[in-house]
Amino acid sequence: MELLQAGVDRSVIALWLGHESIETTQMYLDADLALKEKALARVTPVARGKPGRYRPDDKLLAFLKNL
């Protein structure tokens, strides 16, 4: 967590720990409450309509399907 909070990229942390993938490292990088609050402070709420579930358009879905 200290490396993550210091700005070290997750992929670099994974390499230092000898993990094959970032997913393996992710379980060790559970964000603490202060980090979550800092991230939430950086976003602004959407000012239009009432909140709802994100629905990607067909163009985006087609792009992701072709990856």
C-alpha positions as CSV (number, residue, x, y, z in Angstrom):
1,M,0.0,0.0,0.0
2,E,2.8,2.4,0.8
3,L,4.3,2.0,-2.7
4,L,0.9,2.5,-4.3
5,Q,0.2,5.6,-2.2
6,A,3.7,6.9,-3.2
7,G,2.6,6.8,-6.8
8,V,4.4,3.6,-7.9
9,D,2.5,1.9,-10.8
10,R,0.8,-1.4,-10.0
11,S,2.7,-3.2,-12.8
12,V,6.0,-2.1,-11.2
13,I,4.8,-3.4,-7.9
14,A,3.9,-6.7,-9.5
15,L,7.3,-7.0,-11.1
16,W,9.1,-6.3,-7.8
17,L,7.0,-8.9,-6.0
18,G,7.7,-11.4,-8.8
19,H,4.0,-11.9,-9.8
20,E,3.1,-13.0,-13.3
21,S,0.1,-10.7,-13.5
22,I,-1.2,-7.6,-12.0
23,E,-4.3,-9.5,-10.9
24,T,-2.2,-11.5,-8.5
25,T,-0.8,-8.3,-7.0
26,Q,-4.2,-6.7,-6.9
27,M,-5.4,-8.8,-3.9
28,Y,-2.6,-7.2,-1.9
29,L,-3.4,-3.7,-2.9
30,D,-6.8,-3.2,-1.3
31,A,-7.2,0.5,-1.0
32,D,-7.6,1.9,2.5
33,L,-10.2,4.4,3.4
34,A,-8.0,7.5,3.0
35,L,-7.0,6.5,-0.5
36,K,-10.6,6.0,-1.4
37,E,-11.6,9.4,0.0
38,K,-8.8,11.0,-2.0
39,A,-10.0,9.4,-5.2
40,L,-13.6,10.4,-4.6
41,A,-12.5,14.0,-3.9
42,R,-10.9,14.2,-7.4
43,V,-14.2,13.4,-9.2
44,T,-17.2,15.7,-9.8
45,P,-20.7,14.3,-9.9
46,V,-22.6,14.4,-13.1
47,A,-25.0,17.3,-13.0
48,R,-27.6,15.9,-15.4
49,G,-30.6,13.7,-14.6
50,K,-30.8,11.2,-11.9
51,P,-28.0,8.7,-11.5
52,G,-28.3,5.3,-13.2
53,R,-26.4,2.4,-14.5
54,Y,-23.9,3.1,-17.3
55,R,-25.0,1.7,-20.7
56,P,-22.3,1.6,-23.3
57,D,-23.4,2.3,-26.9
58,D,-23.3,-0.3,-29.7
59,K,-20.2,1.2,-31.2
60,L,-18.2,0.7,-27.9
61,L,-19.6,-2.8,-27.4
62,A,-18.6,-3.8,-31.0
63,F,-15.1,-2.4,-30.4
64,L,-14.7,-4.3,-27.1
65,K,-16.0,-7.5,-28.7
66,N,-13.4,-7.3,-31.5
67,L,-10.4,-6.9,-29.1
